[in-house]
Amino acid sequence: MGCNLRDLATPHPVDLSDFNGQRVAVDAFLLAYQFITSLRKRGEGADGGPLTDSNGHPVSHLMGFLDRATIMIESGIDPVFVFDGRPHDLKMETLASRKSRKDDAKEKWDRAVADEDWTTAQKLGSQIVSYTREMVAETRAMLDLLGIVNIEAPMEAEGAAAVRCARGDVDAVASQDWDTLLYGAPVMVRNLTSHGTKKFGRMVHAERIVLAELLDENGLTYEQLVDLGIMVGTDFHPGIKGIGPKTGLKLIREFGTIEEICIAKGKELPERLQEIRAIFRNHPISGEPIANPGMCDEDGLRKMLVDGHDFSERRIGRALNRMEAAGRLRSGGQTSLFDF
């Protein structure tokens, strides 16, 4: 999840209608993990694993994306789902640590299932899920059938989305990852895809964070914000021990750069600092323009989800009704301006 900048931000409550007519880039991987960790087998005798179809194939990711994506479309939002590409080698330590924690949880989950300790198994279920390449391909195939634009980033999804936003290709970036701001996204939206749902008994509301406001309110330049994030800790470096957001903010205001702070405080300079800075300040993106949205292929969607994965008529019908309400549904040989 990267660096937590919540203490520096002033979020503005927003509604989905505030983004009517706007193109919003969505960090697909974080969203996928929300779905597969929350839509799981529960109840007596359930092991807490992902929901599956009659063939034992995971479907939580498809259910989640179908529901949330069509809600966005119905609200007048033009989403662009951005998927992670190949991770930078500086992220490998973070990924290895995550895998180690998952492996430990899997061992405990296996023991709980063997002992028929369903309470423990369900608690551990969210820690053992994976969003596999096959699941990514299925998600993108479903989005294609919905006529919803989806792209693969060269590296980090939120990084590519942020650059696209800075260039004016999209109006905002929807992500829970505060690193989105370190990548230079002018507008970040948290909780956009979970707006109106409940979490721990509380209603979730979307929030807009404007990068220019954050910089102005904290007396920082963008370059200083990146240095602050690196000191606190990101996916590419664990940070400088003893420096959190509040201390880091005070130090960066006083000394200006990580180099000067390390000299003044006798701290070790982070290794490969210039590379880490470049990941945030000059994140790679594809040179190809973002495609236009298309029409939803009802027949294809039904074949994939109803015939292929046992989706109920109620679930598929709800999604199709949203697409129809937005003028984005194609049945049979019907065509529209979206097809040209």
C-alpha positions as CSV (number, residue, x, y, z in Angstrom):
1,M,0.0,0.0,0.0
2,G,3.0,2.3,0.1
3,C,3.2,5.5,2.1
4,N,0.4,6.8,4.3
5,L,-0.1,10.5,3.8
6,R,-3.5,10.8,5.5
7,D,-2.2,13.2,8.2
8,L,-1.1,15.7,5.5
9,A,-4.3,15.6,3.4
10,T,-7.6,17.4,3.6
11,P,-10.1,15.1,2.0
12,H,-13.3,16.5,0.5
13,P,-16.4,14.4,0.7
14,V,-17.8,13.7,-2.8
15,D,-20.6,11.7,-4.4
16,L,-20.5,9.6,-7.5
17,S,-22.6,12.2,-9.3
18,D,-19.7,14.7,-8.9
19,F,-17.8,12.7,-11.5
20,N,-20.7,12.5,-14.0
21,G,-19.2,13.0,-17.5
22,Q,-15.7,12.5,-16.3
23,R,-13.1,9.8,-17.2
24,V,-11.6,8.3,-14.0
25,A,-8.6,5.9,-14.0
26,V,-9.1,3.1,-11.4
27,D,-6.3,1.2,-9.7
28,A,-7.6,-2.3,-10.6
29,F,-5.4,-4.5,-8.4
30,L,-6.2,-2.9,-5.1
31,L,-9.9,-3.0,-6.1
32,A,-9.6,-6.7,-7.0
33,Y,-8.1,-7.5,-3.6
34,Q,-11.0,-5.7,-1.9
35,F,-13.4,-8.0,-3.7
36,I,-11.6,-11.3,-3.1
37,T,-10.9,-10.6,0.6
38,S,-14.5,-9.5,1.3
39,L,-16.6,-11.8,-1.0
40,R,-15.7,-15.1,0.6
41,K,-17.3,-18.3,1.9
42,R,-18.8,-17.7,5.3
43,G,-21.1,-19.5,7.8
44,E,-21.1,-22.9,9.4
45,G,-18.7,-25.3,7.7
46,A,-17.3,-22.6,5.3
47,D,-13.5,-22.3,5.1
48,G,-13.4,-18.6,4.3
49,G,-12.0,-19.1,0.8
50,P,-13.1,-17.2,-2.2
51,L,-16.6,-17.7,-3.7
52,T,-16.5,-20.3,-6.5
53,D,-18.8,-21.6,-9.2
54,S,-19.9,-25.2,-9.6
55,N,-16.6,-26.1,-11.0
56,G,-14.7,-24.7,-8.1
57,H,-13.4,-21.7,-10.0
58,P,-13.1,-18.4,-8.1
59,V,-15.7,-15.8,-9.0
60,S,-15.4,-13.1,-6.3
61,H,-13.3,-10.9,-8.6
62,L,-15.8,-11.1,-11.4
63,M,-18.8,-10.4,-9.1
64,G,-17.1,-7.4,-7.6
65,F,-16.0,-5.8,-10.9
66,L,-19.3,-6.5,-12.5
67,D,-21.2,-4.7,-9.7
68,R,-18.9,-1.8,-9.1
69,A,-18.1,-1.0,-12.7
70,T,-21.7,-0.9,-13.8
71,I,-22.6,1.3,-10.9
72,M,-19.9,3.7,-12.1
73,I,-21.3,3.6,-15.6
74,E,-24.9,4.2,-14.4
75,S,-23.6,7.2,-12.5
76,G,-22.2,8.8,-15.7
77,I,-18.6,7.9,-14.9
78,D,-16.3,6.7,-17.7
79,P,-13.9,4.3,-15.9
80,V,-10.5,3.2,-17.2
81,F,-9.3,0.2,-15.2
82,V,-5.5,0.1,-15.0
83,F,-3.7,-3.1,-14.2
84,D,-0.2,-3.5,-12.8
85,G,2.6,-4.4,-15.2
86,R,6.0,-5.8,-14.3
87,P,7.2,-4.6,-10.9
88,H,10.5,-2.7,-10.5
89,D,13.3,-4.8,-8.9
90,L,13.3,-2.4,-6.0
91,K,9.8,-3.7,-5.1
92,M,10.9,-7.3,-4.9
93,E,11.8,-7.2,-1.2
94,T,8.3,-5.9,-0.4
95,L,6.7,-8.6,-2.6
96,A,8.8,-11.3,-0.9
97,S,7.7,-10.1,2.5
98,R,4.1,-10.2,1.5
99,K,4.5,-13.7,0.1
100,S,6.1,-14.9,3.3
101,R,3.2,-13.6,5.4
102,K,0.8,-15.2,3.0
103,D,2.6,-18.6,3.3
104,D,2.5,-18.4,7.1
105,A,-1.2,-17.7,7.0
106,K,-1.8,-20.5,4.5
107,E,-0.1,-23.0,6.9
108,K,-2.4,-21.9,9.7
109,W,-5.4,-22.0,7.4
110,D,-4.6,-25.5,6.3
111,R,-4.4,-26.7,9.9
112,A,-7.7,-24.9,10.8
113,V,-9.5,-26.6,7.9
114,A,-8.0,-30.0,8.7
115,D,-9.3,-29.5,12.3
116,E,-12.6,-28.2,11.1
117,D,-12.0,-25.0,13.0
118,W,-14.2,-22.9,10.7
119,T,-14.0,-19.8,12.8
120,T,-10.3,-19.6,12.6
121,A,-10.3,-20.6,8.9
122,Q,-12.7,-17.8,8.0
123,K,-10.5,-15.3,9.9
124,L,-7.5,-16.4,8.0
125,G,-9.3,-16.6,4.6
126,S,-8.7,-13.0,3.7
127,Q,-4.9,-13.4,4.2
128,I,-4.4,-16.3,1.8
129,V,-6.2,-15.1,-1.3
130,S,-4.4,-14.3,-4.6
131,Y,-5.3,-12.4,-7.7
132,T,-3.7,-14.7,-10.3
133,R,-2.8,-14.0,-13.9
134,E,-5.8,-16.1,-14.9
135,M,-8.1,-14.0,-12.8
136,V,-6.7,-10.8,-14.3
137,A,-7.3,-12.1,-17.8
138,E,-10.9,-13.1,-16.9
139,T,-11.5,-9.6,-15.4
140,R,-10.2,-7.9,-18.5
141,A,-12.2,-10.2,-20.8
142,M,-15.4,-9.3,-18.8
143,L,-14.6,-5.6,-19.0
144,D,-14.1,-5.9,-22.7
145,L,-17.6,-7.5,-23.0
146,L,-19.0,-4.6,-20.9
147,G,-17.3,-2.1,-23.3
148,I,-15.3,-0.7,-20.5
149,V,-11.7,0.5,-21.2
150,N,-8.9,-1.4,-19.4
151,I,-5.2,-1.1,-19.9
152,E,-2.0,-2.7,-18.5
153,A,0.6,-0.3,-17.1
154,P,4.3,-0.8,-17.9
155,M,4.9,-0.9,-14.1
156,E,2.7,0.4,-11.3
157,A,-1.0,0.9,-12.1
158,E,-1.4,3.9,-9.8
159,G,1.8,5.4,-11.2
160,A,0.6,5.1,-14.8
161,A,-2.8,6.4,-13.8
162,A,-1.3,9.4,-12.0
163,V,0.8,10.3,-15.1
164,R,-2.3,10.0,-17.3
165,C,-4.2,12.3,-15.0
166,A,-1.3,14.9,-15.0
167,R,-1.4,14.8,-18.8
168,G,-5.1,15.4,-18.9
169,D,-6.0,11.9,-20.3
170,V,-8.2,11.3,-17.3
171,D,-9.9,13.6,-14.7
172,A,-9.0,11.7,-11.5
173,V,-7.4,8.6,-10.2
174,A,-9.5,6.3,-8.0
175,S,-7.2,4.4,-5.6
176,Q,-6.7,3.7,-1.9
177,D,-2.9,3.9,-2.3
178,W,-1.5,7.2,-1.0
179,D,1.5,6.7,-3.3
180,T,-0.8,7.9,-6.1
181,L,0.0,11.4,-4.9
182,L,3.7,10.7,-4.9
183,Y,3.4,9.8,-8.5
184,G,2.0,13.3,-9.1
185,A,-1.8,12.7,-9.6
186,P,-3.4,16.1,-9.5
187,V,-6.7,14.5,-8.2
188,M,-7.0,11.3,-6.2
189,V,-10.3,9.8,-5.1
190,R,-10.4,7.3,-2.2
191,N,-13.4,5.0,-1.7
192,L,-14.9,5.8,-5.0
193,T,-15.8,2.2,-5.9
194,S,-17.0,1.4,-2.3
195,H,-19.0,4.6,-1.9
196,G,-22.4,3.9,-0.3
197,T,-21.4,0.5,1.1
198,K,-20.8,-0.3,4.8
199,K,-17.6,-1.3,6.5
200,F,-17.5,-2.4,10.1
201,G,-21.0,-1.0,10.4
202,R,-20.2,2.4,9.1
203,M,-21.2,4.0,5.8
204,V,-18.3,4.5,3.4
205,H,-18.0,7.8,1.6
206,A,-15.8,8.8,-1.3
207,E,-13.2,11.5,-0.7
208,R,-11.4,13.8,-3.1
209,I,-7.8,14.8,-2.4
210,V,-6.2,17.6,-4.5
211,L,-2.4,17.4,-4.7
212,A,-2.0,21.2,-5.1
213,E,-4.0,21.8,-2.0
214,L,-1.9,19.3,0.0
215,L,1.3,20.9,-1.1
216,D,0.1,24.4,-0.4
217,E,-1.4,23.5,3.1
218,N,1.9,21.8,4.1
219,G,4.3,24.3,2.6
220,L,5.9,21.7,0.3
221,T,7.0,21.4,-3.3
222,Y,6.1,18.2,-5.1
223,E,9.8,17.1,-5.0
224,Q,9.8,17.5,-1.3
225,L,6.6,15.5,-1.0
226,V,8.3,12.6,-2.8
227,D,11.3,12.9,-0.5
228,L,9.0,12.9,2.5
229,G,7.3,9.7,1.2
230,I,10.6,8.0,0.7
231,M,11.7,8.8,4.2
232,V,8.4,7.5,5.7
233,G,8.6,4.3,3.6
234,T,7.2,3.1,0.3
235,D,7.0,-0.2,-1.6
236,F,10.5,0.6,-2.9
237,H,12.3,1.4,0.3
238,P,11.4,0.7,4.0
239,G,12.1,4.3,4.9
240,I,14.4,6.0,7.4
241,K,14.1,4.5,10.9
242,G,12.5,6.9,13.4
243,I,10.9,9.2,10.8
244,G,7.2,9.1,10.5
245,P,4.9,11.6,8.6
246,K,4.9,14.3,11.3
247,T,8.6,14.2,12.0
248,G,9.4,13.9,8.3
249,L,7.2,16.9,7.5
250,K,9.1,19.0,10.1
251,L,12.4,17.9,8.8
252,I,11.7,18.4,5.1
253,R,10.4,21.9,5.8
254,E,13.6,22.7,7.7
255,F,16.3,21.1,5.5
256,G,14.6,20.7,2.1
257,T,15.9,17.4,0.9
258,I,16.7,13.9,2.1
259,E,20.4,14.5,1.6
260,E,20.4,17.5,3.9
261,I,18.3,15.7,6.5
262,C,20.7,12.7,6.6
263,I,23.7,15.0,7.0
264,A,22.1,17.1,9.8
265,K,20.7,14.1,11.7
266,G,23.4,11.6,11.0
267,K,21.2,9.2,9.1
268,E,22.2,6.8,6.4
269,L,21.2,7.9,3.0
270,P,18.7,5.5,1.3
271,E,20.3,3.3,-1.3
272,R,19.5,3.9,-4.9
273,L,17.8,7.2,-3.9
274,Q,17.9,8.7,-7.4
275,E,16.2,5.6,-8.8
276,I,13.4,5.7,-6.3
277,R,12.9,9.4,-6.9
278,A,12.7,8.7,-10.7
279,I,10.1,5.9,-10.2
280,F,7.8,8.5,-8.6
281,R,8.7,11.7,-10.6
282,N,9.0,10.1,-14.1
283,H,6.9,6.9,-14.0
284,P,6.7,5.1,-17.3
285,I,3.5,4.9,-19.3
286,S,2.5,3.5,-22.6
287,G,2.6,6.1,-25.4
288,E,-0.7,4.8,-26.8
289,P,-3.8,6.9,-26.3
290,I,-6.6,5.6,-24.1
291,A,-9.3,4.0,-26.3
292,N,-12.9,5.1,-26.3
293,P,-15.5,3.1,-24.4
294,G,-17.7,0.7,-26.3
295,M,-21.1,-1.0,-26.0
296,C,-21.9,-3.9,-23.6
297,D,-22.2,-7.2,-25.5
298,E,-25.2,-8.8,-23.7
299,D,-24.9,-12.1,-25.4
300,G,-21.2,-12.4,-24.8
301,L,-21.5,-11.4,-21.2
302,R,-24.3,-13.9,-20.5
303,K,-22.3,-16.7,-22.2
304,M,-19.2,-15.9,-20.0
305,L,-20.9,-15.3,-16.7
306,V,-24.2,-17.2,-16.7
307,D,-23.1,-20.2,-18.8
308,G,-19.5,-20.2,-17.8
309,H,-19.6,-19.2,-14.1
310,D,-23.2,-19.9,-12.9
311,F,-24.1,-16.2,-12.3
312,S,-27.7,-15.8,-11.4
313,E,-30.2,-14.0,-13.7
314,R,-30.8,-11.5,-10.9
315,R,-27.1,-10.6,-10.7
316,I,-26.5,-10.3,-14.5
317,G,-29.9,-8.6,-15.0
318,R,-29.0,-5.9,-12.5
319,A,-25.8,-5.1,-14.3
320,L,-27.4,-5.1,-17.7
321,N,-30.1,-2.8,-16.5
322,R,-27.5,-0.3,-15.4
323,M,-25.8,-0.5,-18.8
324,E,-29.1,0.0,-20.6
325,A,-29.9,3.0,-18.4
326,A,-26.6,4.5,-19.5
327,G,-27.3,3.8,-23.1
328,R,-24.4,1.3,-23.2
329,L,-26.2,-2.0,-24.0
330,R,-26.1,-3.8,-27.3
331,S,-28.3,-6.9,-27.8
332,G,-27.8,-9.2,-30.9
333,G,-26.9,-7.2,-34.0
334,Q,-27.8,-3.8,-32.6
335,T,-25.2,-1.1,-33.2
336,S,-24.8,2.5,-32.0
337,L,-22.4,5.4,-32.3
338,F,-20.2,3.7,-29.7
339,D,-19.3,1.1,-32.3
340,F,-17.8,3.5,-34.7
